[in-house]
Amino acid sequence: MRFLVVFLIGALFGTGIVLSGMANPAKVLNFFDLAGSFDPSLAFVMAGALAVAAPGYALLFRVRKQPLFDQSFRLPKASAIDAKLIGGSAVFGIGWGIAGFCPGASIPALGLGHASAAIFVAALLVGILIARRLAKADFFADLSR
């Protein structure tokens, strides 16, 4: 049952990404092109997502003490704005601006047959593996201080 629910939620998310045009890297890159072919629709997609998610989370946490298929909600515990957070955000933003994909939109784009999405996902996976190895080697320890 858990697998089915996760699959349906993922399918709903992917459908929303595709229908909103966010699986199209040209549409995303036009959002960042303020001096050229600026397309503000990404801001409306984000605002719409926040308008649904914020009250949804507020209601969920008021109504439920734990998720349906787990012992507890897995929320981030860290709240510090440190060098790791800023660096990770910068890498995310630079990658998004170069490729026109964010990790969440790249997966539905794979299903649409975008070759650039396959390249992006491969690079994403390599980046995740490198970051995990660096974290194991305590490479980021100095950045947290």
N, C-alpha and C positions, 0 to 999 in steps of 0.2 A: 504493500500500500504506500509506504514511504517513497519508494522509487517512482511510482505513478504520480504522486503529488509533486515531487521534485521535477519530473519530466514535464508535467502540465504547466507548472509555474515557469520553467525555462522556456517552454514553447510560447507561452503568453508574452514573456519578456522579449523573446526573439521576434515575435510577430509585431510587437509594438515598435521595436527598433527598425524593422524593415518598413512598416507602414509609415513611420515618421520620416523616413529617408535617411536615417542616421547610419545605415549600412552602406550608404553611398559616400565614399571618401571625398568626392568633389563637392558635395553639399556641405560637408563639415569644413573643408578647407575654405569654402566661400565665406563661412562664418568668421574665419580669422582674417580675411582679406578686407580690412576696414577701408583701404584706399581704392579698392577695385570693385569686384563683383560681390560686395557684402550681402550676405543672406542671413537675416536675423532669426530665421525659423528655429535654429538650434536653441536659442534662448527661450522660445515659446515651448519647445519640447521639454526643456529642463524645468521651466516654471510649472508646466502641467504635471510633470512627474512629482515635483515637490508638493504641489497642491493635493495630490492624491496620497503620497507616501506619509507626509507629516501627520495629518489627522489619522491615517490608518495605523501608524505606529502608536500614536497617543492612545487610541482606542484599544488596540491590541494589548498594550502593557497595563491598561486599566482592567481589562476583562480577564486576561489570562496570566497565571503565575508561571507557567512554563509552556513551551511549544508543544504541539501535538505529538511530534515524533522525536523528542529529545528530552533530557532531564532538565535542561535550563537554557535560557537564551544566551547565546555566545556574543556578547557585546564587547567592544574594545575597552580595555581597562586603562590604557595610556591616554593621557590628555595633554601631555607636554608638547609644546611646539619647539622641536629641537632640530638639529642639523639633519638628522636622518629623515624626518618628515619633510622638511623644506627641500632636501636633495631629491627625495623620491617624488615629490610633487613636481619638481622642475623636470626630472627625467620623463615623467608621465606627460607633462604638457608639451615638452619638446617632441616626444615621439608622436603625440596626437597631432601636433601642428605639421610635422613632416609627412606622416603617413595618411592622416585623415581618418584613422581608426583609433578607437580606444579598445581596451580588452573586451568589454561587454558587447560592443558592436561588431567586433571582428569575427566572432563565432557565427552569428546569423549570416554575415557576409560570406563566410565559407560555403554555406548552403546555397547561396546565390551564384556560386561559381566564380567569384572574383579571385583572380590569380594573385593580386596584390594582398588580399586577405590571407592567403596561404603563406605568403612570404612574411607578412606581419606576425601571424601566429607562430611561425617557426622562430622568428627573432624574439618574440615574447617569451617563448619557452626556454630559449637559450639564456635570455636575460634572467629569468627566474632561477634557473640552475646556477648561474654565476653568482647571483645575489645570495642564494642559499649556501654555496660554498664559502663565500666571503663572510657570511654571518657565522658559520661554523668555525672559521679561522679567527673569529673575533675581530675582523677587519674594521667593523663599525663601532667598536668599543670607545675609541677616542672621540667619535662624533657625538656620542651621547652625553659627554661631560660638559 
